[in-house]
Amino acid sequence: MFARIGRHFSRLAINCPMLYSSTVVKESEAVSDRSKSFRDIPGPKGMYNIPYFGTALHFKPFTNYELNDLPEILTNMREQYGDIVKMRIGRDYVVYIFDPDYTKTVLQLPYKEFFAYQLDLFEVLTKRTGIPKSLALMEGKEWMELRKPAQEKMLRPAVVASYGPLIEQVTDDFIDILKQKKTIDDLQMTLSNYTTESVAMLCFNRRIGSIGSEESPEIVRCITEFFTLVQKSLIMPFKTFKYFRTPLYKQAEAVRLRMQSIVEKELKAQLDVLNQLKKENQLDDYLQKDPNFMYSMLADPRMTLGKITSIVTTLFSAGIDSTANSLLFALTDLALHQEKQQKLYHEIQTVVGDSTHLTKEHLAQMSYLKACIKESQR
């Protein structure tokens, strides 16, 4: 995917927010290295450390910053406090780590050292609506029981390679559309539409027509609106939605139920297709032509329709934006380092040549492409 897109972005220059990783820490916990304790980590002081209210002080009406300006706030904090900064978020602290080597140290800790931070709005929504809990918010045994079968169907190299032809169809159409455009006004939205089409092709084996659109698909708009509401809930001094169906809660519930409805509708349509093919004794032929993520999930005795819905919803809510951002970061780095871009272009041309299809064998030979992606993630 990156290889084929990389061919056509030879003169792209864009800006992107700084990458950072974060760890949520309760005030009572002691997080230390060999030289400093948690209380020694620098960050905003005084009123900014008041639970809940201190978070709100960073944004309007107390400052000129909107919720979406958090990257700029963090950039300023890094300049003021250094590569490790703590900031009050709600009742807890978030420790932001800006140095990739420090991030590596954190991520190398055993998985038992981590826990899924439970967002209040998510918890309340799950309890009141009965919507299956997102995989992203699970932990421990519950997380493992759902993560393991999903990982087997998606992340093993052989499985990933089998979906290549499906994603290549989307990518080829995406490139054709880009060639027809003289300018791109909103690259992030353009890439989000591309990744939405790719995720839909993976999950439902069908196209939804997002890459040719001038606006984001409904599912992407829902995801964006929902996470904006989650951000608002984080900086609220008083979590009244935990006790009452406040306007913010009602809006969040409506959006989340719309997301659920879209996913369930698509799942039902794909299930109807598979059942009809089976009834006509054509299912085996259909599955031999292209891999089918939905069928592989349904055929697994560990999976229920509710669990599949949870996985697919997580794929849409977490996969679209993160994949689009990964592309954005990679393209930004290549645009800022033209000599590296040329080196990558040469590798792609050498390996792929005049071939009309990108194969797993091609990808296996492109070590510099992998290095570029890894560096952009670092």
C-alpha positions as CSV (number, residue, x, y, z in Angstrom):
1,M,0.0,0.0,0.0
2,F,2.7,2.5,1.1
3,A,4.8,1.5,-1.9
4,R,2.1,2.2,-4.5
5,I,1.1,5.5,-2.9
6,G,4.8,6.5,-2.4
7,R,5.2,6.4,-6.2
8,H,2.8,9.2,-6.7
9,F,3.7,11.6,-3.9
10,S,7.0,12.8,-5.2
11,R,6.6,16.5,-4.4
12,L,4.3,16.6,-1.4
13,A,4.9,19.1,1.3
14,I,2.7,19.1,4.4
15,N,2.8,19.9,8.1
16,C,1.7,17.5,10.8
17,P,1.4,17.8,14.6
18,M,4.3,16.4,16.7
19,L,4.1,12.8,17.7
20,Y,4.0,12.0,21.4
21,S,3.1,9.1,23.6
22,S,1.4,9.3,26.9
23,T,0.9,7.3,30.1
24,V,-2.0,7.9,32.5
25,V,-0.8,7.9,36.1
26,K,-2.9,8.1,39.3
27,E,-1.6,10.8,41.7
28,S,-1.0,8.3,44.4
29,E,1.2,6.0,42.2
30,A,5.0,6.3,42.4
31,V,6.6,6.2,39.0
32,S,10.3,6.6,39.1
33,D,13.5,5.9,37.4
34,R,17.0,5.8,38.9
35,S,17.1,9.5,39.5
36,K,13.7,11.1,39.8
37,S,10.3,10.4,41.4
38,F,6.9,11.1,39.9
39,R,6.6,14.4,41.9
40,D,9.8,15.6,40.2
41,I,8.4,15.4,36.7
42,P,7.9,19.0,35.5
43,G,4.6,20.4,34.3
44,P,2.0,23.1,34.9
45,K,1.6,23.9,38.6
46,G,-0.8,25.7,41.0
47,M,-4.4,25.8,39.9
48,Y,-3.6,23.6,36.9
49,N,-3.2,20.7,39.3
50,I,-6.7,20.9,40.7
51,P,-8.6,17.7,39.7
52,Y,-10.9,18.2,36.7
53,F,-11.0,22.0,37.0
54,G,-7.2,22.3,36.4
55,T,-7.6,20.6,33.0
56,A,-10.3,23.0,31.9
57,L,-8.0,26.0,32.6
58,H,-6.0,25.1,29.5
59,F,-8.9,25.7,27.1
60,K,-11.6,28.3,26.3
61,P,-13.0,30.4,27.9
62,F,-9.8,30.6,30.1
63,T,-7.4,30.7,27.1
64,N,-7.7,31.0,23.3
65,Y,-7.2,27.3,22.8
66,E,-9.9,25.0,21.4
67,L,-10.0,21.2,22.2
68,N,-8.3,20.4,18.9
69,D,-5.4,22.7,19.8
70,L,-4.0,20.1,22.3
71,P,-0.9,19.4,20.0
72,E,0.0,23.1,20.2
73,I,-0.4,23.1,24.0
74,L,1.9,20.1,24.2
75,T,4.4,21.7,21.9
76,N,4.6,24.7,24.2
77,M,4.9,22.4,27.2
78,R,7.8,20.6,25.7
79,E,9.6,23.8,25.0
80,Q,9.0,24.9,28.6
81,Y,9.5,21.7,30.5
82,G,11.5,19.3,28.4
83,D,10.9,15.8,27.0
84,I,9.0,14.4,30.0
85,V,5.9,16.4,31.1
86,K,3.0,15.7,33.4
87,M,-0.4,17.3,33.0
88,R,-3.6,17.0,35.0
89,I,-6.3,15.3,32.9
90,G,-9.5,14.8,34.9
91,R,-8.8,13.2,38.2
92,D,-5.5,11.7,37.1
93,Y,-2.3,12.9,35.5
94,V,-1.1,12.1,32.0
95,V,2.7,11.9,31.5
96,Y,3.7,12.9,28.0
97,I,7.0,11.5,26.6
98,F,8.3,13.4,23.6
99,D,11.6,11.6,23.1
100,P,11.4,8.4,21.0
101,D,14.1,6.7,23.0
102,Y,12.2,7.4,26.2
103,T,9.1,6.1,24.6
104,K,10.9,2.9,23.6
105,T,11.8,2.4,27.3
106,V,8.1,2.7,28.3
107,L,6.8,0.4,25.6
108,Q,9.3,-2.3,26.4
109,L,7.8,-2.8,29.9
110,P,6.0,-6.1,30.4
111,Y,2.3,-5.8,29.3
112,K,1.2,-6.5,32.9
113,E,2.5,-3.0,33.7
114,F,-0.2,-1.4,31.5
115,F,-3.9,-1.1,32.0
116,A,-6.7,0.3,29.8
117,Y,-7.6,3.7,31.1
118,Q,-11.4,3.6,31.5
119,L,-13.0,6.8,30.2
120,D,-16.0,7.8,32.2
121,L,-18.2,8.6,29.1
122,F,-17.4,5.2,27.6
123,E,-18.2,3.4,30.8
124,V,-21.5,5.2,31.3
125,L,-22.5,4.6,27.7
126,T,-21.7,0.9,27.9
127,K,-23.8,0.4,31.0
128,R,-26.8,2.5,29.9
129,T,-27.1,1.2,26.3
130,G,-25.8,-2.3,26.5
131,I,-23.5,-1.8,23.6
132,P,-20.6,-4.3,23.5
133,K,-17.5,-3.0,25.1
134,S,-14.8,-1.9,22.7
135,L,-11.7,-4.1,22.4
136,A,-9.7,-0.9,22.9
137,L,-11.1,-0.6,26.4
138,M,-10.8,-4.2,27.6
139,E,-7.9,-5.6,29.6
140,G,-6.6,-8.8,31.1
141,K,-8.4,-12.0,30.4
142,E,-11.4,-10.3,28.7
143,W,-9.1,-8.5,26.3
144,M,-7.0,-11.6,25.5
145,E,-10.1,-13.7,24.7
146,L,-11.3,-11.2,22.1
147,R,-7.9,-10.0,20.9
148,K,-6.4,-13.5,20.2
149,P,-8.9,-14.6,17.5
150,A,-9.0,-11.1,16.0
151,Q,-5.2,-11.1,15.8
152,E,-5.1,-14.5,14.1
153,K,-7.5,-13.3,11.4
154,M,-5.7,-10.0,10.8
155,L,-2.1,-9.7,11.9
156,R,-0.2,-12.9,10.9
157,P,2.0,-12.1,7.9
158,A,0.5,-14.8,5.7
159,V,-3.0,-13.5,6.4
160,V,-2.0,-9.9,5.8
161,A,-0.5,-10.9,2.4
162,S,-3.7,-12.6,1.4
163,Y,-5.7,-9.3,1.7
164,G,-3.2,-7.5,-0.5
165,P,-5.2,-7.8,-3.8
166,L,-8.3,-6.4,-2.1
167,I,-6.5,-3.4,-0.7
168,E,-4.6,-2.9,-4.0
169,Q,-7.9,-2.4,-5.9
170,V,-8.8,0.4,-3.5
171,T,-5.3,1.9,-3.8
172,D,-5.2,1.8,-7.6
173,D,-8.6,3.7,-7.7
174,F,-7.3,6.1,-5.1
175,I,-4.2,6.9,-7.1
176,D,-6.3,7.4,-10.3
177,I,-8.5,9.9,-8.5
178,L,-5.5,11.8,-7.2
179,K,-4.0,12.0,-10.7
180,Q,-7.1,13.9,-11.8
181,K,-6.8,16.5,-9.1
182,K,-4.6,19.5,-9.4
183,T,-4.5,20.2,-5.6
184,I,-5.6,18.5,-2.4
185,D,-7.3,20.9,0.0
186,D,-7.5,18.6,3.0
187,L,-5.0,15.7,2.8
188,Q,-6.0,14.2,6.2
189,M,-9.6,13.9,5.1
190,T,-8.5,12.5,1.7
191,L,-6.4,9.9,3.4
192,S,-9.2,9.1,5.9
193,N,-11.5,8.5,3.0
194,Y,-8.9,6.1,1.5
195,T,-8.4,4.2,4.8
196,T,-12.2,4.0,5.3
197,E,-12.6,2.4,1.9
198,S,-9.7,0.0,2.7
199,V,-11.2,-1.0,6.1
200,A,-14.6,-1.5,4.6
201,M,-13.1,-3.7,1.9
202,L,-11.3,-5.7,4.6
203,C,-14.3,-6.1,6.8
204,F,-17.2,-6.4,4.3
205,N,-15.6,-7.3,1.0
206,R,-17.3,-4.5,-0.7
207,R,-16.7,-0.9,-1.7
208,I,-18.6,2.0,0.0
209,G,-17.6,4.8,-2.4
210,S,-15.7,7.0,0.1
211,I,-12.5,7.7,-1.9
212,G,-14.2,9.7,-4.7
213,S,-16.2,11.7,-2.2
214,E,-15.6,15.4,-1.4
215,E,-16.7,14.8,2.2
216,S,-16.0,12.1,4.8
217,P,-18.4,9.1,4.9
218,E,-21.0,9.0,7.7
219,I,-19.1,6.5,9.8
220,V,-16.0,8.8,9.8
221,R,-18.1,11.8,10.7
222,C,-19.7,9.9,13.5
223,I,-16.2,8.8,14.8
224,T,-14.9,12.4,14.7
225,E,-18.0,13.8,16.4
226,F,-17.9,11.1,19.1
227,F,-14.2,11.6,20.0
228,T,-14.7,15.3,20.1
229,L,-17.4,14.7,22.7
230,V,-15.1,12.4,24.6
231,Q,-12.5,15.1,24.7
232,K,-15.1,17.5,26.1
233,S,-16.0,15.1,28.8
234,L,-12.4,14.8,29.8
235,I,-12.0,18.5,30.7
236,M,-15.4,18.9,32.4
237,P,-14.9,20.0,36.0
238,F,-18.0,18.1,37.0
239,K,-19.0,14.8,35.4
240,T,-22.8,15.3,35.7
241,F,-23.4,12.9,32.8
242,K,-22.5,10.1,35.2
243,Y,-25.7,10.8,37.1
244,F,-28.0,12.5,34.6
245,R,-28.7,12.2,30.9
246,T,-27.1,15.6,30.1
247,P,-27.1,17.2,26.6
248,L,-23.5,16.1,26.1
249,Y,-24.4,12.5,27.1
250,K,-27.5,12.4,24.8
251,Q,-25.5,13.7,21.9
252,A,-22.7,11.1,22.6
253,E,-25.2,8.3,22.9
254,A,-27.0,9.2,19.7
255,V,-23.7,9.3,17.7
256,R,-22.5,6.0,19.3
257,L,-25.8,4.3,18.4
258,R,-25.5,5.6,14.9
259,M,-22.0,4.0,14.6
260,Q,-23.4,0.8,16.0
261,S,-26.3,0.8,13.5
262,I,-24.0,1.4,10.5
263,V,-21.7,-1.5,11.5
264,E,-24.6,-3.9,12.3
265,K,-26.3,-3.1,8.9
266,E,-23.1,-3.8,7.0
267,L,-22.5,-7.0,9.0
268,K,-26.1,-8.2,8.3
269,A,-25.6,-7.5,4.5
270,Q,-22.4,-9.5,4.4
271,L,-24.0,-12.3,6.4
272,D,-26.9,-12.4,3.9
273,V,-24.5,-12.7,1.0
274,L,-22.6,-15.6,2.6
275,N,-25.8,-17.4,3.5
276,Q,-27.2,-17.0,0.0
277,L,-23.9,-18.3,-1.5
278,K,-24.0,-21.3,0.8
279,K,-27.6,-22.0,-0.1
280,E,-26.6,-22.0,-3.8
281,N,-23.5,-24.2,-3.2
282,Q,-21.3,-21.3,-4.4
283,L,-19.6,-20.4,-1.1
284,D,-16.5,-22.5,-1.6
285,D,-15.8,-20.9,-5.0
286,Y,-16.4,-17.5,-3.6
287,L,-14.0,-18.0,-0.8
288,Q,-11.3,-19.4,-3.0
289,K,-11.2,-16.2,-5.1
290,D,-10.8,-13.7,-2.3
291,P,-10.2,-14.0,1.5
292,N,-13.2,-13.1,3.6
293,F,-12.6,-11.6,7.0
294,M,-16.2,-11.8,8.0
295,Y,-16.5,-15.5,7.1
296,S,-13.3,-16.3,9.0
297,M,-14.7,-14.6,12.1
298,L,-18.1,-16.3,11.8
299,A,-16.5,-19.7,11.3
300,D,-14.5,-19.4,14.6
301,P,-16.4,-21.1,17.5
302,R,-14.9,-18.6,19.9
303,M,-16.7,-15.7,18.2
304,T,-20.3,-14.5,18.5
305,L,-22.0,-11.8,16.5
306,G,-21.7,-9.4,19.4
307,K,-17.9,-10.0,19.6
308,I,-17.5,-9.6,15.9
309,T,-19.5,-6.3,16.0
310,S,-17.2,-5.1,18.8
311,I,-14.1,-6.0,16.7
312,V,-15.4,-4.3,13.6
313,T,-16.5,-1.2,15.4
314,T,-13.0,-1.0,17.0
315,L,-11.4,-1.4,13.5
316,F,-13.5,1.6,12.2
317,S,-13.1,3.8,15.3
318,A,-9.4,3.2,15.9
319,G,-8.1,1.9,12.6
320,I,-9.2,4.6,10.1
321,D,-7.7,7.6,11.9
322,S,-4.5,5.9,13.0
323,T,-3.8,4.5,9.6
324,A,-4.5,7.8,7.9
325,N,-2.2,9.5,10.4
326,S,0.5,6.9,9.8
327,L,0.4,7.7,6.1
328,L,0.4,11.4,6.9
329,F,3.5,11.1,9.0
330,A,5.3,9.0,6.5
331,L,4.5,11.3,3.6
332,T,5.5,14.3,5.7
333,D,8.9,12.8,6.5
334,L,9.5,12.0,2.9
335,A,8.5,15.5,1.8
336,L,10.9,17.0,4.3
337,H,13.8,14.8,3.2
338,Q,13.8,14.8,-0.5
339,E,17.0,12.7,-0.8
340,K,15.4,9.9,1.2
341,Q,12.3,10.2,-0.9
342,Q,14.4,9.7,-4.0
343,K,16.1,6.7,-2.5
344,L,12.8,5.1,-1.7
345,Y,11.4,5.9,-5.2
346,H,14.5,4.2,-6.7
347,E,13.9,1.1,-4.5
348,I,10.3,0.8,-5.5
349,Q,11.1,1.3,-9.2
350,T,13.8,-1.3,-9.0
351,V,11.8,-3.9,-7.2
352,V,8.3,-3.4,-8.7
353,G,9.4,-2.2,-12.2
354,D,6.6,-2.4,-14.8
355,S,4.6,-4.9,-12.8
356,T,0.9,-4.0,-12.6
357,H,0.4,-5.7,-9.2
358,L,2.2,-5.3,-5.9
359,T,2.9,-8.7,-4.4
360,K,4.1,-9.9,-1.0
361,E,7.3,-10.9,-2.8
362,H,7.8,-7.3,-3.8
363,L,7.2,-6.1,-0.3
364,A,9.7,-8.6,1.1
365,Q,12.4,-7.1,-1.0
366,M,11.8,-3.5,0.0
367,S,13.8,-3.1,3.1
368,Y,14.2,0.7,2.8
369,L,10.4,1.1,2.5
370,K,10.1,-0.7,5.9
371,A,12.8,1.4,7.4
372,C,11.0,4.6,6.3
373,I,7.7,3.5,7.8
374,K,9.5,2.5,11.0
375,E,11.3,5.8,11.2
376,S,8.1,7.8,10.7
377,Q,6.5,5.8,13.6
378,R,9.6,6.4,15.8
